Amino acid sequence: MKKFTISEIASAINGNIVQGDAGQTVDNVSIDSRSIQPGDLFFALVGENHDGHRYVSNAVEAGARALVLSQTLSDSPNNIPVIMVDDTLEALQQLARYNRIQFEIPVIGITGSNGKTTTKDLVSAVLSKKYRVLKTKGNFNNEIGLPLTLLQLSEEYNAAVVEMGMRGLGQIDQLCSISRINAGIITNIGETHLEILGSVDNIAKAKGEILKHIPTSGFALIPANSKLAQEQARHCSGSVISFGENCQGDFTATNISLSDQGSSFTVCTPVGEMEMVLPIPGRHNISNAMAAVAVGVELGMTLQQCADGLKDVEISAMRLQVLNIDQLLIINDSYNANPDSTRAALTTLKDLAGKRRRVAVLGSMFELGDREQKGHYETGETAADVDLLVAVGKLAREIVRGAKDTGMPSDRVHWFADNHSAANYLKHNLKPEDVILVKGSRGMKMEEIVEYIKESGVRSQESE
């Protein structure tokens, strides 16, 4: 964060300084008293099950230099600046917006039903060949995480890539208002959050909110194969650029070759063609890579720089991680799941397995609303051609039903109530050379199964 005085911060967040030196300066914020660094500005956030005001004394003891509060404390610490506001979360967002506008740099916003984090990593990797890039860490993509990311902006960076999660209408709009993006990417529009939004059309409207914030000098990237995204693009004042595969889009990949190490392809763009390599699996990630190349080109980079960036990308954990463990190939895609992303992951399983035995370990998928039963059933239909299907969780019973109704033999499909039971079954039934996909919603914590497989492998079976 840029160094601001307490007076300047109070003005930016519509707060009142009730004590302390208004000329005091800070250049970092914290919302967690346990991670306070000396000199931080502490925001006492209030949530359903948490009130930061209870930890003000801890924050001060840890070295907080100033406080932003929405409640008067009976034992307010003396000799430390205190800014009072109506809402500390709103104040955090206002300060993040204020800090962002201090820097004339490109800020790229990314949203979509699937692939946001991977695309963020790809775009950041490409831009890093020309820019010093700030990017969203972990899952800091909501109304708290995004402001915290933007408050990390300083003279150290000259570009930012921010991921934008969404749980309802108006939320992308809010995040864009905070981040003041120059460009935006919609990775795709699928069935995530149907429970809240009710229809894919509403999901498209929610994702499309990002396009309304693109300035006339900016640009938006949308998937070439998405009519819903194209419909939303009419709200964009900037340039609209499409990306995809096999000549669908302005930036497209052809001559695709896949392996368990990633893919290679020819990138076709308005400025020429080039062979590129992507060292992560999943055919669907090629489209995400095209979005990253498009961002690079639009920001003045050469195709060679873009290719170098893709080659060096490092992807966040539990997103199509390929692990070679004890004669097994594990595809750890356990971070989250919905029917669209699971379908893509099953395609990756098929691509990577070749003639080896394919094992799909699929957990329940949440937030599907009225599509809950049908979404799981259709996933079972898609998974019916694997060699062994293990479904986990209450909702995943429909995966089993869909697979069996499609003709999958009963001895090749199994349901378990929890991860431990599923892992115990796999311990006794995995075979050398198996290729195993593990995927489910975040709440299922399917990475527990991955860890169990890593620990036991096929050794227990072989010793029996």
Buried (B, 14 or more C-beta within 10 A) or exposed (E): BBEBBBBBBBEBBEBEBBBBBBEBBBBBBBBBBEEBEEBBBBBBBBEEEEBBBEBBBBBBEBEBBBBBBBBEBEEBBEEBBBBBBEBBBBBBBBBBBBBBEEBEBBBBBBBBBBBBBBBBBBBBBBBBBBBEBBBBBEBBBBBBBBBBBBBBBBEEBBBBBBBBBBBEBEBBBBBBEBBBBBBBBBBBBBBBBBBBBEEBEBBBBBBBBBBBBBEEEBBBBBBBBBEBBBBBBEBBBBBBBBBBBBEBBBBBBEEBEBEBEBBBBBBBBEEEEBEBBBBBBBBBBBBBBBBBBBBBBBBEBBBEBBBBBBBEBEBBEBBBBBBEBBBBBBBBBBBBBBBBBBBBBBBBBBBBBEEBBBBBBBBBBBBBBEBBBBBBBBBBBBBBBBBBBBBBBEBBBBBBBBBBEBEBEEEBBBBBEBBEBBBBBBBEBBBEEBBBBBBBBBEBEBBBBBEBBBEBBBEBBEEE
